[in-house]
C-alpha cells in the first residue's frame, strides 16, 4: 500500500475534519449536559451532511451513495471519531447490510436510507447473547404463512431515532458435534409494527446522548417480504456485510486519540512547574513520545486493514488486530492525558474526562478485546492444524 494520501483523500480528511470542528464541537457540551440531541439539531446535521455530499458515503454510486472504498471511508470515520458520537451519528452512515435488499425492499429501505429519508438501526445483542450470537433466544416461528417474532434485544444503538430495525433472530436449530447451533434469519422491522416496542435502555457513562435502547417483540407478525437475504441465511448475511464494522471502532478510536493527544501535547508544552515546561521532565516527555507512537501505529494498522479489503485480500486477522490495538491504545492515551492534567483532567471544564469515559466502551462493543484475540489466534493456528 502507498502510505501517502492522494489529493482526493486529503480533501476528504480536510472536509470532514472541518465539518466536525464547526458543526459538532460547538454542541458537545450541551449534549453532555442534557444527555440528548435536540431533534432540530439532528435534522440540521443530517441536512448539512446531505448538502456536503457525504451522507451514505459508504454506499456505491449506483444506489445514490458517494461510492467510497474501504480506505477512503476509514478516513471519514477517523475524522468523525474526533467528535461526539451522539452528534456524528446524524452524519449518516446506514448499515452496509442494506445492500442485501432485493425487489421492493430497495424502494422501502435501501434507497430511502441512502437519501437520508429513513434511518436504520442494527439489532443483534441480547441480555444472554452478546459475543455468542448463536445463543440468541429472540426467535421467529412460522404461522399461517407469516413469521411471528418473540424476544428481547438490548444495547441497540440508534434505535431511538430509527425508522426501521435490521434484526437478527433464531429461526431454527441444528444439532452438531459441538451441540445445538441456532439458524439465524435477518428481518426488516418498521417502527410502529404491532407487537414491536422500542423503549429506553440503560444510562451509560460512555457516549452520553448516544442512547442504547431495548427492543421487545411480542407476537410481532411479519410477512416473508420482511426477510433480508435468505431464510436461515442470516449468519451468512452478517459475515458478508458486517465483516468490516470493527474497522469503524478502530478508526474512530484513532481520531479520538488524536484529538485527545492535542490536549496532552499542549499541556506538556505550556504547563510550567519548577521553572520549566513539564514536557522537559523525562517522565512527561517520554509519555508524549509513547502516545504519538501508539496512535501512529494504530492508524497505520487500521488503514492497512481497510486497504486489504479494497484489494479483495483476506483481512479478518488484520481487522481484529486493528480493533484490538486501537481501542486499547485509546484507553492508554486518554488515561495518560488525564494524568498530565492532574485534578483538572477530571473536571468537566475540559472534555478530557469525557474522552476517558467514552474510551471504555470501545473495548467491549463490536466484539470485545477477548473476542478479537480469539479471532487473531484462531487465524494463526488453524493453518497449522491447531
C-alpha positions, 0 to 999 in steps of 0.5 A: 500500500502507498502510505501517502494520501492522494489529493482526493483523500486529503480533501476528504480528511480536510472536509470532514475534519472541518465539518466536525470542528464547526458543526459538532464541537460547538454542541458537545457540551450541551449534549453532555449536559442534557444527555440528548440531541435536540431533534432540530439539531439532528435534522440540521446535521443530517441536512448539512451532511446531505448538502456536503455530499457525504451522507451514505458515503459508504454506499456505491454510486449506483444506489445514490451513495458517494461510492467510497472504498474501504480506505477512503471511508476509514478516513471519514470515520477517523475524522468523525471519531474526533467528535461526539458520537451522539452528534456524528451519528446524524452524519449518516452512515446506514448499515452496509447490510442494506445492500442485501435488499432485493425487489421492493425492499430497495424502494422501502429501505435501501434507497430511502436510507441512502437519501437520508429519508429513513434511518436504520438501526442494527439489532443483534445483542441480547441480555444472554447473547452478546459475543455468542450470537448463536445463543440468541433466544429472540426467535421467529416461528412460522404461522399461517404463512407469516413469521411471528417474532418473540424476544428481547434485544438490548444495547441497540444503538440508534434505535431511538431515532430509527425508522426501521430495525435490521434484526437478527433472530433464531429461526431454527436449530441444528444439532452438531458435534459441538451441540445445538447451533441456532439458524439465524434469519435477518428481518426488516422491522418498521417502527410502529409494527404491532407487537414491536416496542422500542423503549429506553435502555440503560444510562451509560457513562460512555457516549452520553446522548448516544442512547442504547435502547431495548427492543421487545417483540411480542407476537410481532407478525411479519410477512416473508417480504420482511426477510433480508437475504435468505431464510436461515441465511442470516449468519451468512448475511452478517459475515458478508456485510458486517465483516468490516464494522470493527474497522469503524471502532478502530478508526474512530478510536484513532481520531479520538486519540488524536484529538485527545493527544492535542490536549496532552501535547499542549499541556506538556508544552505550556504547563510550567512547574519548577521553572520549566515546561513539564514536557522537559521532565523525562517522565512527561516527555517520554509519555508524549513520545509513547502516545504519538507512537501508539496512535501512529501505529494504530492508524497505520494498522487500521488503514492497512486493514481497510486497504486489504479489503479494497484489494479483495485480500483476506483481512479478518486477522488484520481487522481484529488486530486493528480493533484490538490495538486501537481501542486499547491504545485509546484507553492508554492515551486518554488515561495518560492525558488525564494524568498530565492534567492532574485534578483538572483532567477530571473536571468537566471544564475540559472534555478530557474526562469525557474522552476517558469515559467514552474510551471504555466502551470501545473495548467491549462493543463490536466484539470485545478485546477477548473476542478479537484475540480469539479471532487473531489466534484462531487465524494463526493456528488453524493453518497449522492444524491447531 
